[in-house]
Amino acid sequence: MTTQIAHRAFGPKQVEQLREIYDRARAVTTRYPESHVANKAARKLIDAFEAAARKEEASERWLSKVDPQGNA
């Protein structure tokens, strides 16, 4: 899902919320081991976001340009 496409489908507030969800899911995957239930759930979220991004234009993927920080 590119930023431009996301802005057409969602408003700026929803895009920001989706970005926050993605960022926190990335942070969870770095904090917990792969066998942890939180990591598994976060991985499913990330995979869903990235699958949507692959379906759209590959030129500007905002989901792949994040720098996860903090924790969920």
N, C-alpha and C positions, 0 to 999 in steps of 0.2 A: 504494500500500500504506500504510494508516494504521498508526499505532503500535499501536492496539488490535488490529487485524487481524493485524499482523505478530507481535505477542506471542502470539496464539492459534496461528498457524502455526509460529512459531519460538520458541525460548527467548530470554531476555534477552541472553545472550551472542551468539547468532547475529544478533539484531537490531542489537546494537552493532557486530558485524563488518560487516554489510551497510551500516550508516550510515558506517562508516570507509571502505569501498570507494567508496561514493558521494561522500563528501567528497574523497577523493583523486582520483577521476576529474574532479570539478569543478575541482580545483586544476590538474590536467594541462591541461585545456582553456584555462585562463587563462595558463598558462606557455608553451605551444607554439603555433605558428601552425596554422591550420586544415588546411594541406596536410601537416603532419607526421603520421607514422604513429601516434605516441602519442596525438595529439589525436583522430584518427579512431577509434581503439580506445576511448578514453575517452568519446567522443560516443556510440558504440554502447551502452556500459554505461549511460550516463545515460539514453538513450532507452528502454532496457529497463526501468530502474527507474521512470521516469516513466510508461511505458505501463501498468505494473502498478498504479501509483497512480491513474491515470485510470479503471481498471476498478473500483476500490473506491470507497468513499464519498469525496466530494470535500471533506468538511468539515475533516478534519485530516490533511494530507499532511506527514509529517515530512521527506520527501525534498525538498520545495520550500522548506523553512525552514532550510536549512543555510547556514553561512558557511564556504566552503572556505578552508583555510589549509594551509601546508606544501606538500610535493610527494610524488609517489608513488614 
